[in-house]
């Protein structure tokens, strides 16, 4: 499905007039009232705002996981919510890596097995899958932990494993939801330095949701959201 990253596109990601409503009983909660934003290939963008501001909803919409009530999301010129569910799943597998706040590693699988999971639905040989997994595990500095279970490594190492799993398919876009939310300050800096290095050296497009102003220092652009709207870009 991936088609035009080597071609000229105006923006890698274009969010046009999106809104998102949730129905709660007889009431409608407007998680996103109106947002327009464009993100270019290779950018490192931080989305910052208080809890309930709409930043995580925006991230889930960008990841093809949460259809907006109105508006459109174009990634690599494709309107992702015009795709069928199966097509959108294929799209996510090719284009999007997602780091969840709670890591979401499977407790009974080793680090290597966790990282291999996204490759299960590909047509690659077992050898090719393992080569991809070993490569990305080496890049995040966990080569000596591949046979450990998640609860046998530290929180920072679990975050690195989650990053490796998100990158094993070599997607052009990485979405990170509060990637340091469960980490101490020193480990947070290590994880943020890793994300910055992946952005700078590999050209990975990183979109990070955070409440941390310190994390925003690693981004080239900061989008501030409040009450379901973008109120500032710097």
Secondary structure, DSSP 8 states (H G I E B T S, - for coil): ----TTS--S-SEEEEEEEEEEEETTEEEEEEEEEEEEE-TT-EEEEE--TTSSHHHHHHHHTTSS--SEEEEEETTEEGGGS-HHHHHHHHHHHEEEE-TT----TTSBHHHHHHGGGTTS---HHHHHHHHHHHHHHTT-GGGTTSBGGGS-HHHHHHHHHHHHHTT--SEEEEESTTTTS-HHHHHHHHHHHHHHHHHH--EEEEEES-HHHHTT-SEEEEEETTEEEEE-
